[in-house]
Amino acid sequence: METLHLIVGLGNPGAEYARTRHNAGFLLVEKLAAQWKCDWSNERKFNARIAKAAHEGRKVLLCEPQTFMNLSGETVAALMNFYQLPVERLMVVVDDADLPLGGIRLRPGGSSGGHHGLESIEQHLGTREFLRLRIGIGRKDSARQITSYVLGRFEAADGGLLEKVLDRASGQIDCWLEAGLQKAMSQFNGVIDPNNE
């Protein structure tokens, strides 16, 4: 099992949260599962939806915690412990209101930035040193009351750019699995110009 990687998309379960900005992590792992032709199953012992894939010569688990965002660390810690995974083989995909829509940023660690899903994972793993792929959702007028915005759905006008972002982020994950973190960061981090791509 030494080549197993775990990619966790963060979001909230249930139809009312489907395709909301806060569920950008779910959107990306669902795209990967479709591309890699693997099926989702409900794994009650982890309180998660799991898709098992073989990609780039590695075994990959795609995960959507079903705990709701603020308890995501429970699922991540349970999977890490069960599969005895080192933290460097974990990637967490998360929405980021401080990045504009169109931006993606992969980092080897860092602060939660106030994101409750990341805070929960940091608490349960006892470290901040895990990969996080941030997908920009922007924010309206830098309003501090952001809950209704992140729990809102992407606007129709954002759909084309969102698909480009998910394409680019899935390419970044391919690069990470095949060529490592540094190349994935240098080739893919940045903001997509909707007028040029």
C-alpha positions as CSV (number, residue, x, y, z in Angstrom):
1,M,0.0,0.0,0.0
2,E,3.0,2.3,0.0
3,T,1.8,4.2,-3.1
4,L,-1.7,5.0,-1.8
5,H,-2.7,8.7,-1.9
6,L,-5.7,10.3,-0.3
7,I,-7.4,13.3,-1.9
8,V,-10.2,14.8,0.3
9,G,-12.6,17.3,-1.1
10,L,-14.3,19.4,1.5
11,G,-18.0,20.3,1.4
12,N,-21.3,19.8,3.1
13,P,-23.5,16.7,2.2
14,G,-27.1,17.0,1.0
15,A,-28.9,18.4,-2.0
16,E,-29.4,21.8,-0.4
17,Y,-25.6,22.3,-0.5
18,A,-24.9,20.8,-3.9
19,R,-22.8,23.0,-6.2
20,T,-22.5,25.8,-3.6
21,R,-19.2,27.7,-3.4
22,H,-18.3,26.0,-0.1
23,N,-18.5,22.7,-1.9
24,A,-15.8,23.4,-4.4
25,G,-13.8,20.6,-2.9
26,F,-16.6,18.1,-3.6
27,L,-16.9,19.4,-7.2
28,L,-13.2,18.7,-7.9
29,V,-13.1,15.2,-6.5
30,E,-16.3,14.4,-8.4
31,K,-14.7,15.6,-11.6
32,L,-11.6,13.4,-10.9
33,A,-13.8,10.4,-10.2
34,A,-15.6,10.9,-13.5
35,Q,-12.3,11.3,-15.4
36,W,-10.7,8.3,-13.8
37,K,-13.9,6.2,-14.2
38,C,-14.3,5.2,-10.6
39,D,-17.5,4.8,-8.7
40,W,-18.5,6.2,-5.3
41,S,-19.5,4.1,-2.4
42,N,-20.8,5.1,1.0
43,E,-18.3,3.9,3.7
44,R,-20.2,4.2,7.0
45,K,-17.2,3.4,9.2
46,F,-15.5,6.5,7.9
47,N,-18.7,8.6,7.5
48,A,-17.6,9.3,4.0
49,R,-18.2,8.8,0.3
50,I,-15.1,7.0,-1.2
51,A,-14.0,6.4,-4.7
52,K,-11.0,4.1,-5.3
53,A,-8.9,4.8,-8.4
54,A,-5.7,3.6,-10.0
55,H,-4.0,6.6,-11.6
56,E,-0.5,7.5,-12.7
57,G,0.6,4.1,-11.4
58,R,-0.7,4.9,-7.9
59,K,-3.7,3.9,-5.9
60,V,-5.8,6.9,-5.0
61,L,-8.7,7.3,-2.6
62,L,-11.0,10.2,-3.4
63,C,-13.1,11.2,-0.4
64,E,-16.0,13.4,0.4
65,P,-16.6,13.5,4.2
66,Q,-20.2,13.3,5.1
67,T,-19.7,14.9,8.6
68,F,-20.5,18.4,7.5
69,M,-17.6,20.8,7.0
70,N,-16.8,21.7,10.6
71,L,-16.1,18.0,11.5
72,S,-14.2,17.0,8.4
73,G,-11.2,16.1,10.5
74,E,-13.0,13.1,12.0
75,T,-13.2,11.4,8.6
76,V,-9.7,12.4,7.5
77,A,-8.1,11.1,10.7
78,A,-10.0,7.8,10.5
79,L,-8.8,7.2,7.0
80,M,-5.3,8.2,7.7
81,N,-5.1,5.9,10.7
82,F,-6.9,3.0,8.9
83,Y,-4.6,3.1,5.9
84,Q,-1.5,4.1,7.9
85,L,-0.9,7.0,5.5
86,P,2.0,9.4,6.0
87,V,0.8,13.0,5.9
88,E,2.7,13.8,2.7
89,R,0.3,11.6,0.8
90,L,-2.8,13.6,1.8
91,M,-4.2,16.4,-0.2
92,V,-7.2,18.5,1.0
93,V,-9.2,20.4,-1.6
94,V,-10.9,23.5,-0.2
95,D,-12.7,26.6,-1.2
96,D,-11.0,29.9,-0.5
97,A,-12.8,33.3,-0.3
98,D,-9.5,35.2,-0.2
99,L,-8.6,33.9,-3.7
100,P,-10.6,35.3,-6.7
101,L,-12.8,33.0,-8.7
102,G,-10.4,31.6,-11.3
103,G,-7.5,31.2,-8.8
104,I,-6.0,28.0,-7.6
105,R,-3.1,27.6,-5.1
106,L,-1.5,24.4,-3.9
107,R,0.7,24.7,-0.8
108,P,2.5,22.1,1.4
109,G,1.0,23.6,4.6
110,G,0.0,26.8,6.2
111,S,-2.8,28.3,8.3
112,S,-6.4,27.5,8.0
113,G,-7.2,31.0,7.1
114,G,-10.3,30.7,9.3
115,H,-11.7,27.8,7.2
116,H,-13.5,25.5,9.7
117,G,-12.9,22.4,7.6
118,L,-9.1,22.9,7.6
119,E,-9.2,23.8,11.3
120,S,-10.9,20.5,12.1
121,I,-8.4,18.5,10.1
122,E,-5.4,20.3,11.7
123,Q,-7.0,19.6,15.1
124,H,-7.5,15.9,14.4
125,L,-4.1,15.3,12.7
126,G,-2.2,17.5,15.1
127,T,-0.3,19.2,12.3
128,R,-0.8,21.9,9.6
129,E,1.8,20.2,7.4
130,F,-0.5,18.7,4.8
131,L,-1.1,19.7,1.2
132,R,-4.0,21.9,0.6
133,L,-5.3,22.9,-2.8
134,R,-7.3,26.1,-2.5
135,I,-9.9,26.9,-5.1
136,G,-10.8,30.6,-5.3
137,I,-14.4,31.6,-4.9
138,G,-13.8,35.3,-4.3
139,R,-16.0,37.4,-2.0
140,K,-18.5,40.2,-2.4
141,D,-17.3,43.7,-1.4
142,S,-15.0,42.2,1.2
143,A,-18.0,41.7,3.5
144,R,-17.1,40.1,6.8
145,Q,-20.5,38.4,6.9
146,I,-19.6,35.7,4.4
147,T,-21.7,32.7,5.4
148,S,-24.6,33.4,3.0
149,Y,-22.1,34.0,0.2
150,V,-20.1,30.8,0.6
151,L,-23.2,28.8,1.1
152,G,-24.7,30.3,-2.1
153,R,-24.5,28.6,-5.5
154,F,-22.2,29.7,-8.2
155,E,-23.9,32.2,-10.5
156,A,-24.7,31.1,-14.0
157,A,-22.2,33.6,-15.4
158,D,-19.4,31.9,-13.5
159,G,-20.1,28.4,-14.9
160,G,-17.6,28.6,-17.8
161,L,-14.8,29.9,-15.6
162,L,-15.6,27.4,-12.9
163,E,-15.2,24.5,-15.4
164,K,-11.8,25.9,-16.5
165,V,-10.8,26.1,-12.8
166,L,-11.8,22.5,-12.2
167,D,-10.0,21.4,-15.4
168,R,-6.8,23.2,-14.3
169,A,-7.0,21.9,-10.7
170,S,-7.5,18.3,-11.9
171,G,-4.4,18.8,-14.2
172,Q,-2.5,20.0,-11.1
173,I,-3.4,16.9,-9.2
174,D,-2.3,14.7,-12.2
175,C,1.0,16.6,-12.1
176,W,1.4,16.1,-8.4
177,L,0.9,12.4,-8.6
178,E,3.2,12.0,-11.6
179,A,6.0,14.6,-11.0
180,G,5.7,15.8,-7.4
181,L,4.7,18.9,-5.5
182,Q,7.2,21.5,-6.7
183,K,6.4,21.0,-10.4
184,A,2.6,21.0,-9.7
185,M,2.9,24.3,-7.8
186,S,5.1,26.0,-10.3
187,Q,3.1,25.0,-13.4
188,F,-0.4,25.4,-12.1
189,N,-0.7,27.9,-9.3
190,G,-2.2,31.2,-10.3
191,V,-5.3,32.9,-11.6
192,I,-7.0,32.0,-14.9
193,D,-7.8,35.0,-17.1
194,P,-11.3,34.2,-18.4
195,N,-10.5,36.3,-21.5
196,N,-7.5,34.3,-22.5
197,E,-8.4,30.7,-21.9
